[in-house]
Structure formats: C-alpha cells, structure tokens
C-alpha cells in the first residue's frame, strides 16, 4: 500500500511541474525552438517538427506531428510559405483552435521583419519562388531580436501569470544578443564587399547583414538542382570575377560546390544553417559565432 505522504509528495511534484512548464510550444524549425527556450526558460515545453538535418521545405505531415500540434499552446514557424508543403495539412488535422491564424498562439517569424527578395511577379517557371519574399529570416541576428520581442509578447498573452518572467528573460537575452552582434560586426567588418557563390539562396539575410554580395547560385533557379550546363557557365564567369568562397549548408549536395571549387580554385565552405547543423552550433549564439568564425578563417 502506498503511504499517504507519498501521495502528498507526488501531488506537490505534479503541481511544481505544472507551474514550471505552462506553455507548450510547437516550432517548425530548430532556430525557433532555441529562441522559445531562450525567452520561455523553464516555463515552456518546446518541440521542433524538423531537425538540422532536414530541409524545412519538404517533410511529411506525420501522425506524430499532428498529435504534437494538437496539444500545443503555441506554434512558431518561419512562415512566408517555407512550410507550405506540410504545415497547412498539420493545422487542418490537428484541429487546435489555439494555434490557428489570428490567434495569440500562431506566430510566423516572417511577419515580424522586413522581407528581402519579394518578387515583383509570381512565375513558378522560375523555381521555388515565395510570394512574401525569402523566408530564411533567422540568418540576420537583427531579425532575431524583433522576433524575440514578438515571441515574448505572445507568451505573455497565453500565460499572463508568467508575463514578468518572460519579459525579464527577454531583456536578459536582448542584452547578451546586442553585445554579441557588436562583437560579430566588428570582427566581420573585413568581409564587407566580398563576393560569394551560394548553393541555395538561404543566405541572403546573412550576406545583407554582413555587407557581402551574392555573385551567383549553384542552383539555376531556387530549389532546382544544379545542372552541368549551369555549372559550366559559372566556371566561365568565375574566370573574370573572383568570389571569396562557395557556400553551402550541411544538407546540400557537396558535389556541385566541389566541382566548381576544383576548377576555379575558389574555396568552398560549409556553414551551419540552423541550430544543431554542426557540432559547435548548439544554440543561437553559437550558431552565429560558428558562421562568423568560419567565414573569417577563409578570409584571414
């Protein structure tokens, strides 16, 4: 027989758990899971639908994800149609009114920032074009600050009793983040004006922040795999224009960048795209530190 004081202890522990983790956050990508943990601390439970080893454009709306979203208090995603292939299906099947558009529990990062590469017209023959602009907004650390503020406000709306806690964590994060931005920008000032060839166009916000310029992309059109003819044209072009580096993420096919690097002498570089992409990118701060450090090693 279980003694009464054991029941009392169990009840206390359950109450403590409920007080600590009051908001369940379903994030579409690892960067938003990491940001929710920064702002929510012990008052949130977090889950990411994708891992650093997956392309967030293309995942399956698995039953396990539907179940997770059904129990969530908040949904945080990149938006701008990055998840258009699977998130609408998840929302329909989860039937969770807390995380529908227009609710406090529905937060799209792209809605909080100024978008780059907004197309003047939509033409699907041009590849994977996003109507609202380039969705990879997390790769500008200034955007992270704006999204962090919006996230803190939404968490406070969902859990008013924890509003002061979320605000204090936001302020602490902002202070650390601003100091980090100043350090990254000072060290990376030598990169301004440098030309870069990218595999996919996910780096536009990073390059814009650092004052670097995208010379070309290995993909002839966004989302279209590199072709032999396109790579040959890039080889010819790079004879006259010498970029600093050819950049790809860990999930990109390495063969096109290796082919072009071997024929032009331009260094190739793998940059972590999100939290967990590399061993040293375990949170948002270390993600940007790793990006800046790897670019500087090529430059210096």
PASEBA-1860 file (N, C-alpha, C; in nm, 3 decimals):
! residues 300
1> XXXXXXXX> 0.085/-0.120/0.000/0.000/0.000/0.000/0.089/0.125/0.000 ~ 0.051/0.223/-0.084/0.127/0.347/-0.089/0.087/0.436/0.028 ~ 0.182/0.480/0.104/0.154/0.560/0.223/0.104/0.699/0.182 ~ 0.021/0.762/0.267/-0.038/0.892/0.233/0.063/1.000/0.201 ~ 0.177/0.999/0.272/0.273/1.107/0.247/0.336/1.094/0.108 ~ 0.337/0.971/0.052/0.385/0.956/-0.085/0.291/1.024/-0.183 ~ 0.158/1.010/-0.157/0.061/1.078/-0.244/0.078/1.229/-0.235 ~ 0.103/1.277/-0.113/0.124/1.421/-0.095/0.247/1.468/-0.172
9> XXXXXXXX> 0.356/1.392/-0.162/0.479/1.428/-0.234/0.456/1.428/-0.384 ~ 0.384/1.325/-0.433/0.355/1.316/-0.576/0.272/1.436/-0.622 ~ 0.174/1.474/-0.542/0.090/1.589/-0.578/0.171/1.716/-0.583 ~ 0.263/1.733/-0.488/0.349/1.851/-0.488/0.436/1.856/-0.612 ~ 0.494/1.741/-0.649/0.579/1.736/-0.766/0.501/1.767/-0.893 ~ 0.377/1.715/-0.903/0.295/1.743/-1.020/0.259/1.890/-1.027 ~ 0.229/1.950/-0.916/0.198/2.093/-0.913/0.318/2.177/-0.952 ~ 0.437/2.136/-0.905/0.559/2.207/-0.940/0.583/2.200/-1.090
17> XXXXXXXX> 0.561/2.081/-1.150/0.581/2.063/-1.293/0.485/2.151/-1.371 ~ 0.359/2.158/-1.326/0.260/2.240/-1.395/0.297/2.387/-1.387 ~ 0.353/2.430/-1.273/0.390/2.570/-1.255/0.511/2.606/-1.339 ~ 0.601/2.509/-1.356/0.724/2.536/-1.430/0.700/2.542/-1.580 ~ 0.628/2.446/-1.634/0.610/2.438/-1.779/0.464/2.463/-1.813 ~ 0.428/2.588/-1.835/0.289/2.624/-1.855/0.252/2.642/-2.001 ~ 0.349/2.661/-2.090/0.318/2.684/-2.231/0.392/2.579/-2.315 ~ 0.319/2.506/-2.395/0.378/2.408/-2.485/0.393/2.472/-2.622
25> XXXXXXXX> 0.518/2.480/-2.670/0.549/2.549/-2.795/0.589/2.447/-2.901 ~ 0.516/2.447/-3.011/0.547/2.364/-3.128/0.618/2.455/-3.228 ~ 0.745/2.429/-3.254/0.819/2.509/-3.351/0.840/2.427/-3.478 ~ 0.842/2.496/-3.590/0.863/2.426/-3.716/1.010/2.396/-3.742 ~ 1.099/2.482/-3.692/1.242/2.465/-3.716/1.321/2.479/-3.588 ~ 1.444/2.424/-3.584/1.524/2.427/-3.460/1.555/2.567/-3.409 ~ 1.570/2.665/-3.500/1.603/2.801/-3.454/1.493/2.861/-3.368 ~ 1.366/2.828/-3.399/1.256/2.883/-3.320/1.237/2.806/-3.191
33> XXXXXXXX> 1.269/2.679/-3.190/1.272/2.604/-3.063/1.375/2.666/-2.970 ~ 1.493/2.696/-3.024/1.600/2.755/-2.944/1.559/2.893/-2.891 ~ 1.493/2.973/-2.974/1.451/3.106/-2.930/1.342/3.096/-2.823 ~ 1.250/3.002/-2.840/1.146/2.983/-2.738/1.207/2.944/-2.604 ~ 1.311/2.865/-2.607/1.379/2.825/-2.483/1.451/2.943/-2.420 ~ 1.508/3.030/-2.504/1.575/3.149/-2.451/1.476/3.240/-2.378 ~ 1.359/3.260/-2.438/1.262/3.354/-2.381/1.174/3.287/-2.276 ~ 1.138/3.162/-2.300/1.045/3.093/-2.210/1.109/3.026/-2.091
41> XXXXXXXX> 1.237/2.992/-2.105/1.306/2.926/-1.995/1.234/2.801/-1.948 ~ 1.224/2.787/-1.816/1.161/2.668/-1.759/1.009/2.674/-1.762 ~ 0.953/2.785/-1.811/0.808/2.798/-1.817/0.750/2.751/-1.951 ~ 0.832/2.694/-2.037/0.781/2.641/-2.164/0.833/2.499/-2.186 ~ 0.754/2.423/-2.259/0.799/2.296/-2.317/0.811/2.319/-2.466 ~ 0.917/2.272/-2.528/0.940/2.301/-2.669/0.958/2.173/-2.750 ~ 0.922/2.185/-2.877/0.935/2.074/-2.970/0.960/2.132/-3.108 ~ 1.049/2.071/-3.185/1.074/2.113/-3.323/1.029/2.004/-3.419
49> XXXXXXXX> 0.950/2.045/-3.519/0.899/1.950/-3.617/1.007/1.901/-3.711 ~ 1.113/1.980/-3.728/1.223/1.942/-3.817/1.354/1.943/-3.740 ~ 1.451/1.875/-3.793/1.585/1.873/-3.736/1.680/1.950/-3.826 ~ 1.801/1.972/-3.778/1.900/2.044/-3.858/1.940/1.966/-3.983 ~ 1.913/1.838/-3.984/1.948/1.756/-4.099/1.839/1.744/-4.203 ~ 1.729/1.817/-4.184/1.617/1.811/-4.278/1.599/1.943/-4.351 ~ 1.546/1.934/-4.472/1.508/2.053/-4.547/1.369/2.094/-4.502 ~ 1.353/2.212/-4.441/1.221/2.251/-4.388/1.116/2.272/-4.495
57> XXXXXXXX> 1.158/2.281/-4.622/1.060/2.289/-4.730/0.982/2.158/-4.744 ~ 1.051/2.047/-4.716/0.996/1.918/-4.756/1.003/1.817/-4.642 ~ 0.897/1.808/-4.562/0.887/1.699/-4.465/0.744/1.643/-4.474 ~ 0.723/1.530/-4.412/0.591/1.467/-4.414/0.509/1.512/-4.292 ~ 0.380/1.533/-4.314/0.289/1.567/-4.205/0.253/1.438/-4.131 ~ 0.347/1.386/-4.053/0.331/1.257/-3.987/0.226/1.265/-3.876 ~ 0.162/1.152/-3.845/0.065/1.149/-3.734/0.125/1.198/-3.603 ~ 0.253/1.168/-3.578/0.315/1.213/-3.453/0.321/1.365/-3.446
65> XXXXXXXX> 0.344/1.431/-3.560/0.347/1.576/-3.562/0.207/1.633/-3.540 ~ 0.107/1.570/-3.598/-0.031/1.614/-3.579/-0.068/1.606/-3.431 ~ -0.029/1.498/-3.366/-0.059/1.481/-3.224/0.012/1.588/-3.140 ~ 0.137/1.618/-3.175/0.211/1.722/-3.102/0.144/1.858/-3.118 ~ 0.104/1.891/-3.240/0.041/2.021/-3.265/-0.096/2.030/-3.198 ~ -0.166/1.919/-3.189/-0.298/1.918/-3.126/-0.288/1.957/-2.978 ~ -0.174/1.926/-2.915/-0.157/1.955/-2.772/-0.085/2.087/-2.745 ~ -0.046/2.157/-2.851/0.035/2.278/-2.834/-0.049/2.399/-2.794
73> XXXXXXXX> 0.015/2.489/-2.719/-0.044/2.618/-2.687/0.000/2.726/-2.786 ~ 0.112/2.699/-2.853/0.169/2.800/-2.942/0.242/2.733/-3.057 ~ 0.232/2.794/-3.174/0.301/2.749/-3.295/0.394/2.860/-3.341 ~ 0.522/2.829/-3.359/0.619/2.928/-3.406/0.692/2.870/-3.528 ~ 0.679/2.938/-3.641/0.739/2.891/-3.765/0.802/3.007/-3.841 ~ 0.877/2.977/-3.945/0.936/3.081/-4.028/0.829/3.155/-4.107 ~ 0.736/3.081/-4.164/0.631/3.143/-4.244/0.679/3.177/-4.383 ~ 0.609/3.270/-4.449/0.639/3.309/-4.588/0.642/3.187/-4.679
81> XXXXXXXX> 0.556/3.091/-4.649/0.539/2.970/-4.731/0.656/2.873/-4.724 ~ 0.749/2.892/-4.631/0.858/2.795/-4.618/0.803/2.657/-4.587 ~ 0.698/2.652/-4.504/0.639/2.525/-4.463/0.509/2.495/-4.538 ~ 0.489/2.559/-4.652/0.361/2.547/-4.724/0.329/2.405/-4.766 ~ 0.430/2.319/-4.781/0.407/2.184/-4.826/0.353/2.090/-4.719 ~ 0.355/2.133/-4.592/0.313/2.041/-4.486/0.240/2.106/-4.369 ~ 0.267/2.234/-4.339/0.204/2.295/-4.223/0.051/2.310/-4.238 ~ -0.002/2.354/-4.352/-0.149/2.363/-4.363/-0.219/2.230/-4.334
89> XXXXXXXX> -0.161/2.120/-4.379/-0.220/1.989/-4.352/-0.216/1.958/-4.203 ~ -0.105/1.991/-4.138/-0.096/1.970/-3.993/-0.204/2.049/-3.920 ~ -0.221/2.174/-3.958/-0.319/2.259/-3.891/-0.461/2.206/-3.909 ~ -0.492/2.159/-4.030/-0.626/2.106/-4.055/-0.653/1.982/-3.972 ~ -0.556/1.893/-3.966/-0.577/1.767/-3.898/-0.564/1.777/-3.746 ~ -0.485/1.873/-3.698/-0.470/1.888/-3.553/-0.596/1.946/-3.490 ~ -0.666/2.031/-3.563/-0.791/2.090/-3.515/-0.772/2.156/-3.378 ~ -0.666/2.234/-3.367/-0.635/2.302/-3.241/-0.662/2.452/-3.260
97> XXXXXXXX> -0.769/2.504/-3.203/-0.803/2.645/-3.224/-0.701/2.742/-3.166 ~ -0.618/2.696/-3.072/-0.519/2.785/-3.011/-0.411/2.831/-3.108 ~ -0.384/2.751/-3.212/-0.269/2.779/-3.298/-0.310/2.814/-3.441 ~ -0.432/2.861/-3.457/-0.478/2.900/-3.590/-0.442/3.045/-3.619 ~ -0.431/3.082/-3.747/-0.401/3.222/-3.782/-0.497/3.319/-3.714 ~ -0.440/3.429/-3.662/-0.519/3.528/-3.592/-0.522/3.509/-3.442 ~ -0.479/3.393/-3.393/-0.474/3.366/-3.250/-0.337/3.400/-3.192 ~ -0.332/3.423/-3.061/-0.204/3.453/-2.995/-0.104/3.340/-3.012
105> XXXXXXXX> -0.156/3.218/-3.026/-0.069/3.101/-3.036/-0.017/3.075/-3.176 ~ -0.039/3.166/-3.268/0.008/3.148/-3.407/0.107/3.260/-3.437 ~ 0.236/3.226/-3.449/0.340/3.326/-3.473/0.427/3.284/-3.590 ~ 0.427/3.365/-3.695/0.514/3.344/-3.810/0.626/3.448/-3.805 ~ 0.750/3.403/-3.803/0.865/3.492/-3.790/0.870/3.594/-3.904 ~ 0.837/3.551/-4.024/0.845/3.640/-4.140/0.752/3.760/-4.128 ~ 0.646/3.747/-4.049/0.553/3.858/-4.031/0.608/3.968/-3.941 ~ 0.720/3.941/-3.875/0.774/4.036/-3.777/0.889/4.119/-3.832
113> XXXXXXXX> 0.933/4.091/-3.955/1.055/4.155/-4.006/1.033/4.207/-4.147 ~ 1.129/4.285/-4.194/1.127/4.332/-4.332/1.181/4.222/-4.422 ~ 1.102/4.184/-4.520/1.137/4.073/-4.606/1.228/4.118/-4.721 ~ 1.320/4.032/-4.759/1.407/4.053/-4.875/1.363/3.963/-4.989 ~ 1.399/4.002/-5.110/1.369/3.925/-5.231/1.219/3.900/-5.250 ~ 1.140/4.002/-5.224/0.997/3.991/-5.252/0.978/4.002/-5.403 ~ 0.921/3.901/-5.470/0.911/3.903/-5.616/0.810/4.007/-5.665 ~ 0.845/4.071/-5.776/0.752/4.166/-5.838/0.636/4.094/-5.904
121> XXXXXXXX> 0.661/3.972/-5.948/0.554/3.891/-6.006/0.582/3.745/-5.973 ~ 0.478/3.666/-5.969/0.492/3.523/-5.939/0.495/3.444/-6.069 ~ 0.602/3.366/-6.084/0.617/3.282/-6.202/0.683/3.152/-6.158 ~ 0.603/3.046/-6.146/0.655/2.919/-6.096/0.760/2.857/-6.189 ~ 0.768/2.906/-6.313/0.873/2.856/-6.401/1.011/2.902/-6.355 ~ 1.014/2.999/-6.263/1.140/3.050/-6.210/1.187/2.973/-6.087 ~ 1.122/2.861/-6.057/1.165/2.779/-5.945/1.080/2.803/-5.821 ~ 1.139/2.773/-5.706/1.069/2.779/-5.579/1.064/2.924/-5.530
129> XXXXXXXX> 0.972/3.002/-5.587/0.959/3.143/-5.553/0.856/3.160/-5.442 ~ 0.889/3.239/-5.340/0.798/3.265/-5.229/0.735/3.402/-5.246 ~ 0.604/3.406/-5.246/0.531/3.530/-5.275/0.563/3.641/-5.176 ~ 0.585/3.607/-5.050/0.610/3.709/-4.947/0.756/3.750/-4.939 ~ 0.842/3.677/-5.009/0.985/3.707/-5.002/1.063/3.587/-4.951 ~ 1.194/3.604/-4.941/1.281/3.497/-4.895/1.249/3.462/-4.749 ~ 1.217/3.336/-4.719/1.170/3.302/-4.585/1.278/3.273/-4.481 ~ 1.404/3.277/-4.519/1.511/3.234/-4.427/1.556/3.350/-4.337
137> XXXXXXXX> 1.459/3.408/-4.267/1.480/3.534/-4.197/1.569/3.522/-4.074 ~ 1.589/3.402/-4.022/1.664/3.388/-3.898/1.812/3.410/-3.914 ~ 1.861/3.420/-4.038/2.005/3.434/-4.059/2.053/3.580/-4.056 ~ 1.968/3.669/-4.009/2.010/3.806/-3.973/1.985/3.820/-3.824 ~ 2.089/3.840/-3.744/2.068/3.846/-3.598/1.981/3.963/-3.553 ~ 1.973/4.069/-3.636/1.882/4.178/-3.602/1.738/4.130/-3.610 ~ 1.709/4.042/-3.703/1.574/3.984/-3.710/1.541/3.902/-3.587 ~ 1.640/3.834/-3.535/1.619/3.752/-3.415/1.567/3.839/-3.300
145> XXXXXXXX> 1.621/3.960/-3.286/1.574/4.050/-3.180/1.427/4.085/-3.198 ~ 1.388/4.117/-3.320/1.249/4.154/-3.346/1.155/4.037/-3.319 ~ 1.195/3.919/-3.361/1.110/3.802/-3.341/1.105/3.764/-3.194 ~ 1.215/3.783/-3.122/1.218/3.754/-2.979/1.118/3.842/-2.904 ~ 1.109/3.969/-2.942/1.013/4.058/-2.877/0.869/4.012/-2.902 ~ 0.841/3.976/-3.027/0.706/3.928/-3.060/0.675/3.798/-2.986 ~ 0.772/3.711/-2.977/0.753/3.583/-2.907/0.723/3.606/-2.759 ~ 0.797/3.698/-2.696/0.775/3.727/-2.555/0.634/3.782/-2.533
153> XXXXXXXX> 0.588/3.869/-2.622/0.453/3.925/-2.609/0.347/3.817/-2.621 ~ 0.365/3.726/-2.716/0.266/3.620/-2.735/0.264/3.524/-2.616 ~ 0.382/3.490/-2.565/0.387/3.402/-2.448/0.315/3.466/-2.330 ~ 0.331/3.598/-2.314/0.266/3.668/-2.204/0.114/3.670/-2.223 ~ 0.067/3.677/-2.346/-0.077/3.673/-2.373/-0.134/3.535/-2.339 ~ -0.057/3.432/-2.373/-0.103/3.296/-2.348/-0.098/3.262/-2.200 ~ 0.006/3.310/-2.131/0.024/3.280/-1.990/0.050/3.410/-1.913 ~ -0.054/3.489/-1.885/-0.035/3.619/-1.819/0.036/3.611/-1.684
161> XXXXXXXX> 0.017/3.503/-1.612/0.082/3.490/-1.481/0.234/3.488/-1.493 ~ 0.284/3.452/-1.609/0.429/3.446/-1.630/0.483/3.564/-1.711 ~ 0.402/3.667/-1.731/0.441/3.779/-1.817/0.571/3.845/-1.770 ~ 0.582/3.869/-1.640/0.703/3.934/-1.588/0.825/3.845/-1.609 ~ 0.806/3.717/-1.590/0.916/3.622/-1.610/0.963/3.625/-1.755 ~ 0.870/3.621/-1.850/0.907/3.624/-1.992/0.975/3.757/-2.027 ~ 0.926/3.867/-1.971/0.985/3.997/-2.000/1.128/4.005/-1.947 ~ 1.151/3.952/-1.828/1.286/3.957/-1.772/1.382/3.872/-1.853
169> XXXXXXXX> 1.336/3.758/-1.901/1.422/3.674/-1.983/1.448/3.740/-2.119 ~ 1.347/3.807/-2.173/1.366/3.880/-2.298/1.473/3.987/-2.281 ~ 1.465/4.064/-2.174/1.561/4.172/-2.152/1.703/4.117/-2.136 ~ 1.716/4.006/-2.065/1.849/3.946/-2.049/1.901/3.895/-2.182 ~ 1.814/3.834/-2.261/1.854/3.785/-2.392/1.893/3.901/-2.482 ~ 1.816/4.008/-2.483/1.847/4.123/-2.566/1.985/4.181/-2.533 ~ 2.016/4.190/-2.405/2.146/4.245/-2.365/2.260/4.157/-2.416 ~ 2.249/4.027/-2.396/2.353/3.936/-2.445/2.363/3.941/-2.597
177> XXXXXXXX> 2.247/3.946/-2.662/2.243/3.941/-2.808/2.302/4.067/-2.871 ~ 2.271/4.184/-2.813/2.325/4.310/-2.867/2.477/4.313/-2.852 ~ 2.527/4.267/-2.738/2.673/4.259/-2.719/2.736/4.166/-2.822 ~ 2.670/4.054/-2.847/2.722/3.958/-2.944/2.722/4.017/-3.084 ~ 2.616/4.088/-3.121/2.609/4.149/-3.254/2.723/4.249/-3.272 ~ 2.749/4.330/-3.172/2.858/4.427/-3.181/2.991/4.357/-3.204 ~ 3.013/4.247/-3.133/3.137/4.171/-3.149/3.147/4.109/-3.287 ~ 3.038/4.045/-3.334/3.040/3.982/-3.466/3.063/4.085/-3.576
185> XXXXXXXX> 2.995/4.198/-3.566/3.008/4.300/-3.671/3.148/4.360/-3.673 ~ 3.208/4.379/-3.557/3.344/4.434/-3.552/3.443/4.338/-3.615 ~ 3.433/4.212/-3.580/3.527/4.112/-3.634/3.505/4.089/-3.782 ~ 3.377/4.094/-3.825/3.344/4.061/-3.963/3.350/4.181/-4.058 ~ 3.395/4.296/-4.009/3.400/4.414/-4.094/3.490/4.393/-4.216 ~ 3.588/4.304/-4.205/3.679/4.276/-4.317/3.610/4.202/-4.430 ~ 3.489/4.151/-4.403/3.417/4.074/-4.505/3.331/4.163/-4.594 ~ 3.313/4.287/-4.557/3.223/4.375/-4.632/3.271/4.389/-4.777
193> XXXXXXXX> 3.175/4.377/-4.869/3.206/4.391/-5.010/3.252/4.263/-5.077 ~ 3.277/4.158/-5.000/3.324/4.032/-5.059/3.210/3.964/-5.137 ~ 3.248/3.899/-5.246/3.153/3.826/-5.329/3.145/3.680/-5.285 ~ 3.026/3.623/-5.297/3.003/3.486/-5.253/2.918/3.413/-5.357 ~ 2.952/3.287/-5.383/2.865/3.198/-5.460/2.796/3.107/-5.360 ~ 2.665/3.093/-5.371/2.590/3.009/-5.278/2.533/2.889/-5.352 ~ 2.502/2.785/-5.279/2.433/2.670/-5.339/2.284/2.703/-5.355 ~ 2.219/2.732/-5.241/2.077/2.772/-5.241/2.071/2.914/-5.185
201> XXXXXXXX> 1.960/2.984/-5.210/1.953/3.125/-5.175/1.908/3.148/-5.030 ~ 1.944/3.059/-4.939/1.903/3.077/-4.800/1.991/3.176/-4.725 ~ 2.100/3.224/-4.786/2.197/3.307/-4.715/2.177/3.457/-4.737 ~ 2.069/3.497/-4.804/2.054/3.637/-4.841/2.051/3.730/-4.719 ~ 1.985/3.688/-4.611/1.979/3.774/-4.492/2.115/3.785/-4.423 ~ 2.187/3.676/-4.420/2.322/3.678/-4.362/2.413/3.770/-4.441 ~ 2.413/3.756/-4.573/2.500/3.837/-4.657/2.462/3.984/-4.648 ~ 2.335/4.013/-4.644/2.289/4.151/-4.632/2.337/4.212/-4.500
209> XXXXXXXX> 2.328/4.135/-4.392/2.374/4.183/-4.262/2.525/4.211/-4.262 ~ 2.601/4.124/-4.322/2.747/4.138/-4.320/2.800/4.230/-4.430 ~ 2.713/4.278/-4.517/2.760/4.365/-4.625/2.832/4.290/-4.735 ~ 2.805/4.161/-4.746/2.863/4.080/-4.853/2.764/4.072/-4.969 ~ 2.809/4.024/-5.084/2.724/4.022/-5.202/2.719/3.883/-5.263 ~ 2.600/3.842/-5.300/2.584/3.714/-5.369/2.612/3.733/-5.517 ~ 2.717/3.668/-5.564/2.754/3.678/-5.705/2.668/3.585/-5.791 ~ 2.644/3.465/-5.741/2.569/3.366/-5.819/2.525/3.254/-5.727
217> XXXXXXXX> 2.439/3.167/-5.780/2.393/3.049/-5.707/2.416/2.924/-5.791 ~ 2.451/2.815/-5.724/2.472/2.689/-5.796/2.341/2.635/-5.852 ~ 2.231/2.662/-5.784/2.101/2.625/-5.838/2.064/2.723/-5.949 ~ 2.034/2.676/-6.069/1.998/2.768/-6.176/1.871/2.846/-6.145 ~ 1.780/2.786/-6.068/1.661/2.850/-6.017/1.640/2.800/-5.875 ~ 1.581/2.881/-5.787/1.564/2.837/-5.648/1.494/2.702/-5.637 ~ 1.560/2.608/-5.567/1.503/2.475/-5.548/1.527/2.378/-5.660 ~ 1.589/2.424/-5.770/1.620/2.338/-5.885/1.765/2.292/-5.873
225> XXXXXXXX> 1.793/2.162/-5.870/1.930/2.114/-5.853/2.025/2.168/-5.959 ~ 2.152/2.191/-5.923/2.250/2.239/-6.020/2.261/2.147/-6.141 ~ 2.270/2.207/-6.257/2.286/2.132/-6.381/2.429/2.147/-6.432 ~ 2.471/2.053/-6.516/2.606/2.059/-6.572/2.626/2.187/-6.653 ~ 2.525/2.224/-6.731/2.537/2.344/-6.813/2.549/2.469/-6.729 ~ 2.471/2.477/-6.621/2.477/2.595/-6.535/2.612/2.604/-6.465 ~ 2.662/2.492/-6.417/2.792/2.492/-6.351/2.903/2.533/-6.447 ~ 2.894/2.488/-6.572/2.994/2.527/-6.671/2.991/2.676/-6.696
233> XXXXXXXX> 2.871/2.734/-6.699/2.861/2.879/-6.718/2.918/2.955/-6.599 ~ 2.900/2.900/-6.479/2.958/2.963/-6.360/3.111/2.954/-6.364 ~ 3.163/2.841/-6.412/3.308/2.826/-6.423/3.365/2.934/-6.513 ~ 3.300/2.957/-6.625/3.346/3.061/-6.716/3.336/3.200/-6.654 ~ 3.228/3.222/-6.582/3.208/3.354/-6.520/3.312/3.382/-6.412 ~ 3.348/3.279/-6.337/3.441/3.300/-6.226/3.585/3.323/-6.272 ~ 3.611/3.307/-6.401/3.743/3.344/-6.452/3.766/3.494/-6.445 ~ 3.656/3.568/-6.457/3.668/3.714/-6.453/3.631/3.776/-6.321
241> XXXXXXXX> 3.549/3.707/-6.242/3.505/3.758/-6.113/3.542/3.657/-6.006 ~ 3.623/3.699/-5.913/3.677/3.606/-5.814/3.605/3.622/-5.680 ~ 3.512/3.534/-5.647/3.447/3.543/-5.516/3.538/3.493/-5.406 ~ 3.503/3.529/-5.284/3.579/3.482/-5.169/3.561/3.333/-5.148 ~ 3.437/3.284/-5.167/3.406/3.148/-5.125/3.279/3.099/-5.193 ~ 3.267/2.966/-5.200/3.144/2.899/-5.242/3.082/2.839/-5.117 ~ 2.960/2.880/-5.085/2.897/2.843/-4.958/2.783/2.744/-4.980 ~ 2.778/2.644/-4.896/2.664/2.552/-4.892/2.635/2.517/-4.747
249> XXXXXXXX> 2.515/2.464/-4.723/2.478/2.417/-4.590/2.507/2.268/-4.580 ~ 2.507/2.211/-4.460/2.537/2.069/-4.444/2.439/1.976/-4.516 ~ 2.318/2.023/-4.548/2.222/1.935/-4.614/2.227/1.946/-4.766 ~ 2.308/2.038/-4.820/2.321/2.049/-4.965/2.412/1.940/-5.020 ~ 2.388/1.898/-5.142/2.474/1.804/-5.211/2.612/1.867/-5.227 ~ 2.719/1.803/-5.178/2.853/1.864/-5.185/2.915/1.862/-5.325 ~ 2.868/1.775/-5.413/2.936/1.757/-5.541/2.941/1.883/-5.627 ~ 2.833/1.961/-5.642/2.843/2.081/-5.727/2.946/2.182/-5.678
257> XXXXXXXX> 2.949/2.209/-5.547/3.046/2.306/-5.497/3.188/2.251/-5.507 ~ 3.206/2.121/-5.487/3.338/2.062/-5.503/3.384/2.070/-5.648 ~ 3.294/2.044/-5.741/3.326/2.050/-5.884/3.371/2.190/-5.922 ~ 3.295/2.291/-5.880/3.328/2.429/-5.916/3.454/2.476/-5.846 ~ 3.472/2.436/-5.722/3.592/2.475/-5.648/3.718/2.417/-5.712 ~ 3.712/2.290/-5.752/3.828/2.224/-5.812/3.869/2.288/-5.944 ~ 3.773/2.345/-6.016/3.801/2.400/-6.148/3.830/2.550/-6.148 ~ 3.803/2.616/-6.035/3.825/2.761/-6.029/3.923/2.802/-5.921
265> XXXXXXXX> 3.951/2.713/-5.828/4.040/2.748/-5.718/3.973/2.830/-5.608 ~ 3.843/2.852/-5.620/3.769/2.924/-5.516/3.737/2.827/-5.403 ~ 3.768/2.868/-5.282/3.745/2.781/-5.166/3.596/2.754/-5.148 ~ 3.565/2.634/-5.102/3.427/2.601/-5.067/3.416/2.595/-4.915 ~ 3.297/2.626/-4.865/3.278/2.636/-4.721/3.140/2.587/-4.683 ~ 3.134/2.502/-4.581/3.007/2.458/-4.525/2.975/2.548/-4.406 ~ 2.861/2.616/-4.410/2.817/2.699/-4.299/2.695/2.635/-4.232 ~ 2.690/2.636/-4.100/2.571/2.585/-4.032/2.452/2.674/-4.063
273> XXXXXXXX> 2.342/2.611/-4.102/2.223/2.687/-4.140/2.131/2.713/-4.020 ~ 2.129/2.619/-3.926/2.041/2.634/-3.811/2.106/2.572/-3.688 ~ 2.040/2.586/-3.576/2.090/2.528/-3.451/2.100/2.377/-3.466 ~ 2.218/2.324/-3.436/2.241/2.180/-3.447/2.298/2.136/-3.579 ~ 2.319/2.230/-3.673/2.374/2.192/-3.804/2.516/2.139/-3.794 ~ 2.592/2.190/-3.700/2.728/2.144/-3.676/2.746/2.120/-3.527 ~ 2.853/2.055/-3.492/2.877/2.021/-3.352/2.884/2.144/-3.262 ~ 2.935/2.255/-3.317/2.955/2.375/-3.235/2.841/2.476/-3.245
281> XXXXXXXX> 2.731/2.440/-3.309/2.618/2.534/-3.321/2.499/2.481/-3.240 ~ 2.516/2.481/-3.109/2.419/2.416/-3.021/2.306/2.507/-2.977 ~ 2.321/2.638/-2.994/2.216/2.734/-2.964/2.233/2.852/-3.059 ~ 2.151/2.955/-3.043/2.154/3.065/-3.138/2.285/3.143/-3.133 ~ 2.337/3.166/-3.014/2.464/3.239/-3.003/2.578/3.162/-3.070 ~ 2.587/3.034/-3.043/2.697/2.956/-3.101/2.676/2.935/-3.251 ~ 2.550/2.939/-3.297/2.524/2.929/-3.442/2.590/3.045/-3.515 ~ 2.564/3.167/-3.471/2.621/3.283/-3.540/2.772/3.294/-3.515
289> XXXXXXXX> 2.817/3.255/-3.398/2.960/3.255/-3.372/3.032/3.161/-3.468 ~ 2.974/3.044/-3.492/3.033/2.948/-3.584/3.031/3.001/-3.728 ~ 2.922/3.064/-3.768/2.914/3.120/-3.903/3.021/3.226/-3.925 ~ 3.029/3.322/-3.833/3.126/3.431/-3.847/3.268/3.376/-3.842 ~ 3.296/3.286/-3.750/3.431/3.231/-3.736/3.475/3.155/-3.861 ~ 3.384/3.078/-3.920/3.421/3.002/-4.041/3.447/3.094/-4.160 ~ 3.368/3.200/-4.173/3.391/3.295/-4.282/3.525/3.367/-4.263 ~ 3.555/3.401/-4.140/3.681/3.473/-4.113/3.802/3.384/-4.137
297> XXXX> 3.788/3.255/-4.110/3.902/3.165/-4.135/3.935/3.160/-4.285 ~ 3.833/3.169/-4.370/3.856/3.172/-4.514/3.922/3.304/-4.554 ~ 3.873/3.414/-4.497/3.924/3.546/-4.532/4.065/3.570/-4.481 ~ 4.093/3.527/-4.360/4.220/3.561/-4.296/4.321/3.448/-4.304
END
